Amino acid sequence: MKAAVVTDFSQPPHYQDFPDPVASGEDEVVVEVLAAGLHPRVRSQAGGSHYTSTGELPLVPGVDAVVRDRQGKIRYAIIDVDETTLGTMAERTVIDAGRSVVLPAKVDPVEVAAAVNPAMSSWVALRRRVDFSRGQRVAILGATGNAGRMAVQVAKRLGASEVVAAGRDAAKLAELPALGADVTCTLDQLAQAADVDVVIDYLWGEPTGRAMVEILTNRADRGKQLAWLEVGAIAGPQASIPAAALRSARLQIVGSGIGSVPGRDFVEELPKIVEAIAEGAFDVRAKAVPLSEVERVWTSTAGTSDRIVLVP
Ligand SMILES: NC(=O)c1ccc[n+]([C@@H]2O[C@H](COP(=O)([O-])OP(=O)(O)OC[C@H]3O[C@@H](n4cnc5c(N)ncnc54)[C@H](OP(=O)(O)O)[C@@H]3O)[C@@H](O)[C@H]2O)c1
């Protein structure tokens, strides 16, 4: 079969022949891939830089996909990349049926493949990592990316009374009120998020240290719990957190991702996320590209707004 194959972490994947997959475990099934999203997580997997990377090569990247099984059912599936180097950017792959959910027949595979990963980031963080309840206020750092835009919509769907969407790009911020943001601001205007209950942080790096100080020093009640959810690190892997931030306010910093959230929690949340996407609850930005163009698209679309979805 044809697949996107990484043979060197410093090079983009090449479209080439790859051995046909074989199912071995009890729940494993060989499926036909219909659409696989090129998420930041997939880029770091293919670059060997994700914190779960084992360094094993060759590998076929792709952490999730919409697939068709032998019975003709369309499923959304998550790959356990700790267990295999065969991801989803291939004509066929192997999935664990227990880590998949059957989709309604009418669903658009490209839309689902684009949307689940970014939507899951905030959905699982709010539902599984903090005691988020309806009526609470949420701020999103890095709200202009795919995951951040989804977080605006997810927070509202899960009952946030107010969403403050923060980012660095004014034109993209201006689109967010239509998705449910009550307040939009740049990263140096975060006093406007001072009294939120939860921060969903996709940035980390240098902006996070500054944002934390700005929010905490402007907080009306520093004894009120603030849950800071570290979900992405698009601005840098290290952040400088002042000691005083932790002592002078009721700040709780927790991460949300593979490892801090058990695989079964992701799987349990999947049907509700997929249902929301399938019913059109979220505005999804997706661009389908043939798998054969993987190498070109890998380098030419870094930083593009639409989520690239590879279609074999
Ligand atoms: N833990 C999880 O479960 C999980 C799941 C999904 C994603 N993530 C992570 O979340 C992050 C965002 O993912 P995504 O899908 O939204 O990516 P994306 O669609 O590529 O968007 C990234 C956004 O980050 C912004 N950005 C980049 N560098 C920045 C900086 N220095 N300061 C401010 N903004 C900056 C960009 O802003 P501009 O619009 O200004 O260019 C862009 O809008 C990634 O780190 C990803 O790995 C985590």
The ligand as a Tripos MOL2 file, in Angstrom:
@<TRIPOS>MOLECULE
LIG
   48    52     1     0     0
SMALL
NO_CHARGES

@<TRIPOS>ATOM
      1 N1         -3.0600   18.3330   25.1040 N.am      1 LIG1
      2 C1         -3.9300   18.0640   24.1360 C.2       1 LIG1
      3 O1         -4.8200   17.2470   24.3160 O.2       1 LIG1
      4 C2         -3.8350   18.8200   22.8390 C.ar      1 LIG1
      5 C3         -4.7390   18.5500   21.7900 C.ar      1 LIG1
      6 C4         -4.6850   19.3450   20.6250 C.ar      1 LIG1
      7 C5         -3.7120   20.3480   20.5080 C.ar      1 LIG1
      8 N2         -2.8180   20.5270   21.5310 N.ar      1 LIG1
      9 C6         -1.7610   21.5500   21.4200 C.3       1 LIG1
     10 O2         -2.3510   22.8370   21.3910 O.3       1 LIG1
     11 C7         -1.5340   23.7360   20.6450 C.3       1 LIG1
     12 C8         -2.3750   24.4510   19.5900 C.3       1 LIG1
     13 O3         -2.8730   23.4760   18.6750 O.3       1 LIG1
     14 P1         -3.7490   23.9480   17.4170 P.3       1 LIG1
     15 O4         -4.3510   22.7400   16.8450 O.co2     1 LIG1
     16 O5         -4.6420   25.0810   17.7890 O.co2     1 LIG1
     17 O6         -2.6170   24.5330   16.4600 O.3       1 LIG1
     18 P2         -2.8090   25.5590   15.2500 P.3       1 LIG1
     19 O7         -4.1280   25.4140   14.6360 O.co2     1 LIG1
     20 O8         -1.5930   25.3940   14.4250 O.co2     1 LIG1
     21 O9         -2.7910   27.0000   15.9250 O.3       1 LIG1
     22 C9         -1.6940   27.4720   16.6110 C.3       1 LIG1
     23 C10        -1.9750   28.9040   17.0300 C.3       1 LIG1
     24 O10        -0.9570   29.2780   17.9560 O.3       1 LIG1
     25 C11        -0.7040   30.6300   17.7730 C.3       1 LIG1
     26 N3          0.6800   30.9360   18.1700 N.ar      1 LIG1
     27 C12         1.8020   30.3350   17.7390 C.ar      1 LIG1
     28 N4          2.8640   30.8750   18.3620 N.ar      1 LIG1
     29 C13         2.3870   31.8490   19.1750 C.ar      1 LIG1
     30 C14         2.9840   32.7670   20.0610 C.ar      1 LIG1
     31 N5          4.3200   32.8050   20.2280 N.pl3     1 LIG1
     32 N6          2.1990   33.6200   20.7350 N.ar      1 LIG1
     33 C15         0.8640   33.5900   20.5560 C.ar      1 LIG1
     34 N7          0.2260   32.7480   19.7250 N.ar      1 LIG1
     35 C16         0.9830   31.8870   19.0530 C.ar      1 LIG1
     36 C17        -0.9120   30.9200   16.3130 C.3       1 LIG1
     37 O11        -1.3820   32.2170   16.3680 O.3       1 LIG1
     38 P3         -1.5600   33.2130   15.1580 P.3       1 LIG1
     39 O12        -2.9720   32.9860   14.7930 O.co2     1 LIG1
     40 O13        -1.2940   34.5280   15.7570 O.co2     1 LIG1
     41 O14        -0.5570   32.8000   14.1220 O.co2     1 LIG1
     42 C18        -1.9470   29.8880   15.8860 C.3       1 LIG1
     43 O15        -3.2250   30.4620   15.7970 O.3       1 LIG1
     44 C19        -0.3920   22.8740   20.0930 C.3       1 LIG1
     45 O16         0.7180   23.0030   20.9620 O.3       1 LIG1
     46 C20        -0.9480   21.4780   20.1540 C.3       1 LIG1
     47 O17         0.0620   20.5020   20.2150 O.3       1 LIG1
     48 C21        -2.8730   19.8030   22.6820 C.ar      1 LIG1
@<TRIPOS>BOND
     1     1     2 1
     2     2     3 2
     3     2     4 1
     4     4     5 ar
     5     4    48 ar
     6     5     6 ar
     7     6     7 ar
     8     7     8 ar
     9     8     9 1
    10     8    48 ar
    11     9    10 1
    12     9    46 1
    13    10    11 1
    14    11    12 1
    15    11    44 1
    16    12    13 1
    17    13    14 1
    18    14    15 2
    19    14    16 1
    20    14    17 1
    21    17    18 1
    22    18    19 2
    23    18    20 1
    24    18    21 1
    25    21    22 1
    26    22    23 1
    27    23    24 1
    28    23    42 1
    29    24    25 1
    30    25    26 1
    31    25    36 1
    32    26    27 ar
    33    26    35 ar
    34    27    28 ar
    35    28    29 ar
    36    29    30 ar
    37    29    35 ar
    38    30    31 1
    39    30    32 ar
    40    32    33 ar
    41    33    34 ar
    42    34    35 ar
    43    36    37 1
    44    36    42 1
    45    37    38 1
    46    38    39 2
    47    38    40 1
    48    38    41 1
    49    42    43 1
    50    44    45 1
    51    44    46 1
    52    46    47 1
@<TRIPOS>SUBSTRUCTURE
     1 LIG1         1 GROUP 0 **** ****
